[in-house]
Amino acid sequence: MLSVSNNSILNATYHRQMAVESADSAGYQESQPITGIPATHLKTLSNYAIQKNLIYGIRPISPLETSLIEAGYPTKPLSIKGKSADWGPQAGFICVDQNFSKLVGQPERVEKYNALIRKNIENGEAVYVPLTITRDRINELIKLTCLDLSQPYGDKMVLLARSPTGQEYQFEAIYQSNSNNYYRIEIAGKPIYVLSEPEIHEPFVPDYDLLLVAPHIGDYGTLDTVVPSERNDVKLGTANQRLLKLADDIHHALDRDEQHKLIHHGSDVNNESSELTDNFPVTLFLPKVIGKYSKITVLDSEEAFAEFVQAAKNEGYQVPINERWQGMQNIRRASYEETRYKIEQYYRKLSL
């Protein structure tokens, strides 16, 4: 599905730069990370943190979405509000009818997001196409216990899926003779439609949402500030120049063109409705081993994250914190606390 960037010279140069660290020294793991980031992306993502001497984190990616991201499908920008599905043959895609999304069984939310999707289509921000998936994808979803396959007949397969509400659905996968081993997904004789990129008509899948970007204090500066006029941008959310540069560099390194970007907007640090618990498990990329934390670290709780933030700050990294993350704002560098203690002691002696 991926369209390779035309700037082959730039990409080749960037790949050589990003490949300086070996896979082992970058903390690369052959096993799939539990957040669902494709294993083929890990080395590039890790090397960026090493070369730029910064820490950054990517919020959870479902294992149901891993192979779709790796295959090069376009990922949804900030303007696309529909929720992806986490069940059935449509898993990982954004259904026009949100009754087939993760919102199944929540009629009020389904109605709300169906209206937002209609607006996306009316505004030209998306189009809708019938969902088609490969036999390999069907087999993968069966392996992930997302589907059951009944006996195939002719050019059709009956796929059984259970939604999060417990209700069983019967889908049909109809072989498309004019495609490369693709099957069109239908239910009750009607296609399942999914939101797609309007220029290339390829279905959207979830993007990489950043938790934070933390430079070393020695590099901290104007790249890390956000002027008031740049807050809550319709397309970017709230993003500083360091984050935008990170996104551009990673897109070049992974050969992702304009229609196939992975990172579309600012981090959760600047999300005014952020819920810290929604960020786990988070995958963090570090420039070096910091204490017990390897260069690719996965954290699964607020407590583990708070402990990591303390270690990163002690090592001199400027870790931004969302004001909604209760209890996190009081984490200070050890050197800061030591200096404050010495000053307090000094003034206490003067007052005696």
Wavefront OBJ file of the C-alpha trace (Angstrom):
o trace
v 0.000 0.000 0.000
v 2.959 2.307 0.525
v 3.999 4.950 -1.995
v 7.751 5.496 -1.739
v 9.041 9.059 -1.599
v 10.530 10.351 -4.848
v 13.473 11.923 -3.061
v 15.549 8.729 -3.189
v 18.892 10.461 -2.680
v 17.742 12.151 0.522
v 16.192 8.937 1.789
v 19.306 6.877 1.029
v 21.474 9.401 2.862
v 19.116 9.458 5.807
v 19.027 5.664 5.996
v 22.830 5.535 6.167
v 22.776 8.108 8.957
v 20.086 6.237 10.895
v 21.913 2.908 10.556
v 25.049 3.987 12.430
v 24.041 2.098 15.558
v 23.807 -1.670 15.303
v 20.523 -3.373 16.097
v 21.924 -4.837 19.304
v 23.357 -1.584 20.632
v 20.118 0.221 19.860
v 18.250 -2.109 22.167
v 16.423 -3.661 19.204
v 14.331 -6.698 20.024
v 13.281 -9.407 17.583
v 10.101 -10.059 19.556
v 7.099 -7.857 18.903
v 6.699 -5.081 21.497
v 3.489 -5.342 23.484
v 2.392 -1.902 22.301
v 2.130 -3.205 18.748
v 4.818 -1.091 17.060
v 6.108 -3.078 14.053
v 9.444 -4.745 14.770
v 10.729 -3.373 11.455
v 10.280 0.188 12.788
v 12.016 -0.257 16.132
v 15.619 0.188 15.022
v 14.900 3.416 13.135
v 12.827 4.820 16.000
v 15.528 3.911 18.515
v 18.379 5.324 16.445
v 16.615 8.684 16.213
v 16.623 9.019 20.007
v 20.306 8.053 20.096
v 21.401 10.513 17.417
v 19.354 13.439 18.730
v 20.069 12.730 22.413
v 16.434 12.876 23.413
v 13.695 10.703 24.862
v 10.321 10.234 23.243
v 7.378 7.932 23.770
v 4.668 6.383 21.592
v 1.273 5.621 23.080
v -0.292 2.127 22.814
v -0.728 0.448 19.447
v -3.001 -2.600 19.363
v -1.448 -5.833 18.032
v -4.473 -5.923 15.705
v -3.049 -2.834 13.981
v 0.627 -3.802 13.796
v 0.678 -5.476 10.391
v -1.567 -2.770 8.878
v 0.888 -0.045 9.905
v 3.810 -2.129 8.668
v 2.051 -2.727 5.326
v 2.064 1.020 4.730
v -1.587 1.997 4.969
v -2.145 5.744 5.503
v -2.770 6.639 9.136
v -5.560 8.886 10.287
v -4.860 12.606 10.814
v -6.233 14.665 13.696
v -9.281 15.759 11.697
v -10.574 12.178 11.393
v -12.568 11.537 14.556
v -14.008 8.077 13.916
v -12.918 5.220 16.155
v -11.194 2.158 14.749
v -12.532 -1.358 15.249
v -10.977 -3.843 17.657
v -12.954 -6.886 16.537
v -14.050 -8.724 13.409
v -12.528 -8.597 9.912
v -12.711 -4.787 10.107
v -10.253 -4.686 13.050
v -7.820 -1.784 12.726
v -9.943 0.132 10.209
v -12.401 3.015 10.728
v -15.901 1.922 9.759
v -18.312 4.501 8.369
v -20.967 2.845 10.521
v -19.478 3.049 13.996
v -21.670 0.160 15.129
v -18.829 -1.944 13.705
v -16.149 -0.024 15.650
v -14.949 -0.372 19.234
v -18.021 1.731 20.152
v -20.404 -1.157 19.408
v -23.139 -1.325 22.037
v -22.850 2.394 22.889
v -25.663 3.945 20.794
v -25.173 7.552 21.909
v -21.462 7.517 21.107
v -22.090 5.678 17.837
v -24.540 8.398 16.794
v -22.059 11.132 17.768
v -19.154 9.637 15.830
v -21.287 8.711 12.828
v -22.156 12.414 12.576
v -18.468 13.379 12.792
v -17.642 10.888 10.039
v -20.369 12.305 7.805
v -18.822 15.733 8.314
v -15.351 14.366 7.399
v -16.782 13.026 4.143
v -18.748 16.206 3.382
v -15.625 18.321 3.994
v -13.527 16.179 1.653
v -11.245 15.067 4.499
v -12.031 11.422 3.750
v -13.839 9.165 1.310
v -15.346 5.757 1.960
v -14.546 2.515 0.168
v -15.644 -1.114 0.592
v -13.335 -2.954 2.956
v -11.094 -5.515 1.273
v -8.467 -7.567 3.083
v -6.076 -10.327 2.031
v -6.272 -13.999 2.904
v -3.102 -13.503 4.948
v -4.896 -10.833 6.985
v -7.849 -13.168 7.540
v -5.464 -15.883 8.735
v -3.735 -13.390 11.034
v -7.031 -12.324 12.627
v -7.957 -15.971 13.156
v -4.604 -16.523 14.881
v -5.251 -13.452 17.057
v -8.646 -14.982 18.013
v -10.442 -12.056 16.411
v -12.220 -14.285 13.868
v -13.417 -17.825 13.337
v -13.603 -19.278 9.837
v -16.443 -21.591 8.874
v -16.236 -23.870 5.847
v -15.400 -21.905 2.645
v -17.732 -22.363 -0.315
v -16.943 -21.313 -3.870
v -15.341 -17.873 -3.911
v -16.720 -16.999 -0.468
v -15.812 -17.586 3.151
v -18.064 -17.140 6.158
v -16.271 -15.345 8.989
v -17.660 -15.452 12.510
v -16.766 -12.714 14.981
v -17.870 -11.793 18.471
v -18.099 -8.095 19.337
v -17.035 -6.682 22.736
v -20.724 -6.842 23.744
v -20.673 -10.619 23.305
v -22.947 -10.635 20.258
v -21.899 -12.910 17.404
v -21.768 -11.553 13.848
v -21.537 -13.433 10.561
v -19.508 -11.752 7.832
v -18.824 -12.905 4.301
v -15.436 -12.599 2.603
v -15.914 -12.579 -1.174
v -12.890 -13.196 -3.378
v -12.075 -10.347 -5.781
v -10.821 -11.887 -9.017
v -9.416 -8.573 -10.270
v -7.222 -8.039 -7.200
v -4.167 -9.622 -5.646
v -5.752 -12.187 -3.331
v -8.123 -9.651 -1.732
v -11.552 -10.398 -0.304
v -14.408 -7.886 0.005
v -16.040 -7.962 3.436
v -19.838 -7.919 3.617
v -22.533 -8.461 6.210
v -26.103 -9.378 5.308
v -25.233 -8.856 1.642
v -23.970 -5.295 2.133
v -20.324 -4.101 2.040
v -18.584 -2.829 5.153
v -17.416 0.676 4.251
v -14.293 2.204 5.800
v -12.864 5.725 5.815
v -10.032 6.264 3.355
v -7.448 8.846 2.352
v -9.205 11.123 -0.187
v -6.371 11.344 -2.740
v -5.266 7.713 -2.945
v -8.418 5.957 -1.660
v -6.502 3.680 0.718
v -8.129 2.970 4.109
v -6.978 4.853 7.197
v -5.494 2.933 10.130
v -4.433 4.331 13.537
v -1.411 6.638 13.675
v 1.519 6.935 16.087
v 0.389 9.145 18.969
v 3.322 10.632 20.857
v 3.237 10.762 24.637
v 6.098 13.245 24.987
v 9.390 14.464 23.558
v 12.129 15.199 26.120
v 15.420 16.791 24.981
v 18.526 16.981 27.130
v 18.552 20.151 29.203
v 21.646 21.285 27.290
v 19.635 21.261 24.045
v 16.453 22.739 25.472
v 15.439 26.035 23.876
v 13.244 27.735 21.305
v 12.494 24.462 19.492
v 10.636 23.327 22.602
v 8.336 26.302 23.138
v 4.861 26.771 21.704
v 3.605 30.286 21.019
v -0.068 30.924 21.906
v -1.072 31.293 18.246
v 0.162 27.737 17.546
v -1.951 26.080 20.231
v -4.871 23.822 19.310
v -4.180 24.010 15.581
v -6.900 22.215 13.608
v -4.396 19.896 11.883
v -1.475 19.740 14.316
v -3.047 20.175 17.732
v -0.384 21.781 19.941
v 3.081 20.929 18.642
v 6.493 22.568 18.980
v 9.182 22.673 16.309
v 11.224 19.853 17.859
v 8.271 17.476 17.583
v 7.528 18.517 13.993
v 11.191 17.966 13.063
v 11.107 14.547 14.737
v 8.027 13.586 12.717
v 9.554 14.741 9.419
v 12.838 12.943 10.065
v 11.140 9.676 10.984
v 8.888 9.842 7.930
v 11.962 10.256 5.708
v 13.767 7.403 7.433
v 10.806 5.040 7.029
v 10.007 6.179 3.463
v 6.586 7.536 4.420
v 5.321 10.169 1.989
v 2.701 12.896 2.547
v -0.228 10.485 2.288
v 1.412 7.871 4.517
v 2.579 9.877 7.523
v 2.738 8.101 10.864
v 2.812 11.140 13.186
v 0.255 13.869 12.565
v -0.031 16.057 15.653
v 1.313 17.190 18.998
v 1.983 14.942 21.968
v -0.319 14.031 24.837
v 1.644 16.419 27.038
v -0.367 19.267 25.490
v -3.679 17.412 25.326
v -6.163 19.349 27.452
v -8.319 16.250 27.983
v -5.476 13.787 28.586
v -5.999 10.835 30.912
v -2.634 9.437 31.997
v -4.012 5.910 32.392
v -4.858 5.828 28.661
v -1.143 6.023 27.803
v -0.128 2.539 28.918
v 1.609 0.500 27.835
v 3.866 3.223 26.438
v 7.000 2.515 24.400
v 9.868 4.878 25.236
v 12.948 5.421 23.103
v 16.057 6.520 25.020
v 19.407 7.819 23.735
v 21.287 5.549 26.132
v 20.743 3.153 28.977
v 19.506 5.154 31.979
v 19.740 3.178 35.199
v 17.612 0.068 34.771
v 15.952 1.394 31.599
v 17.129 0.085 28.226
v 17.123 2.110 25.008
v 13.707 0.687 24.144
v 11.582 0.545 27.282
v 7.927 -0.403 27.709
v 6.103 0.851 30.815
v 2.652 -0.323 31.831
v 1.574 1.843 34.775
v 1.555 5.353 36.239
v 3.854 4.224 39.040
v 6.422 2.819 36.618
v 6.224 5.984 34.522
v 6.727 8.274 37.536
v 9.816 6.286 38.518
v 11.149 6.580 34.977
v 10.535 10.351 34.848
v 12.579 10.747 38.029
v 15.463 8.751 36.540
v 15.336 10.701 33.259
v 15.318 14.061 35.047
v 18.210 12.987 37.247
v 20.110 12.238 34.028
v 19.479 15.781 32.760
v 16.504 15.332 30.421
v 13.799 17.970 30.327
v 10.705 15.769 30.622
v 7.483 17.728 29.990
v 4.445 16.862 32.098
v 0.757 17.445 31.370
v -0.898 19.480 34.116
v -3.661 16.859 34.252
v -1.215 14.133 35.287
v -1.750 14.427 39.019
v 1.280 13.954 41.228
v 3.741 14.088 38.329
v 4.417 17.832 38.493
v 6.364 17.497 41.737
v 9.052 15.247 40.278
v 12.319 17.206 40.288
v 15.919 16.450 39.368
v 17.923 15.168 42.323
v 20.425 18.005 41.810
v 17.554 20.514 42.025
v 16.367 19.049 45.321
v 19.913 19.011 46.703
v 20.438 22.661 45.777
v 17.105 23.665 47.288
v 17.968 21.836 50.495
v 21.349 23.607 50.734
v 19.712 27.005 50.214
v 17.108 26.257 52.881
v 19.846 25.204 55.289
v 21.835 28.361 54.534
v 18.917 30.682 55.300
v 17.980 28.662 58.361
v 21.473 29.256 59.773
v 21.219 32.978 59.021
v 17.990 33.197 60.982
v 19.491 31.659 64.127
l 1 2 3 4 5 6 7 8 9 10 11 12 13 14 15 16 17 18 19 20 21 22 23 24 25 26 27 28 29 30 31 32 33 34 35 36 37 38 39 40 41 42 43 44 45 46 47 48 49 50 51 52 53 54 55 56 57 58 59 60 61 62 63 64 65 66 67 68 69 70 71 72 73 74 75 76 77 78 79 80 81 82 83 84 85 86 87 88 89 90 91 92 93 94 95 96 97 98 99 100 101 102 103 104 105 106 107 108 109 110 111 112 113 114 115 116 117 118 119 120 121 122 123 124 125 126 127 128 129 130 131 132 133 134 135 136 137 138 139 140 141 142 143 144 145 146 147 148 149 150 151 152 153 154 155 156 157 158 159 160 161 162 163 164 165 166 167 168 169 170 171 172 173 174 175 176 177 178 179 180 181 182 183 184 185 186 187 188 189 190 191 192 193 194 195 196 197 198 199 200 201 202 203 204 205 206 207 208 209 210 211 212 213 214 215 216 217 218 219 220 221 222 223 224 225 226 227 228 229 230 231 232 233 234 235 236 237 238 239 240 241 242 243 244 245 246 247 248 249 250 251 252 253 254 255 256 257 258 259 260 261 262 263 264 265 266 267 268 269 270 271 272 273 274 275 276 277 278 279 280 281 282 283 284 285 286 287 288 289 290 291 292 293 294 295 296 297 298 299 300 301 302 303 304 305 306 307 308 309 310 311 312 313 314 315 316 317 318 319 320 321 322 323 324 325 326 327 328 329 330 331 332 333 334 335 336 337 338 339 340 341 342 343 344 345 346 347 348 349 350 351 352
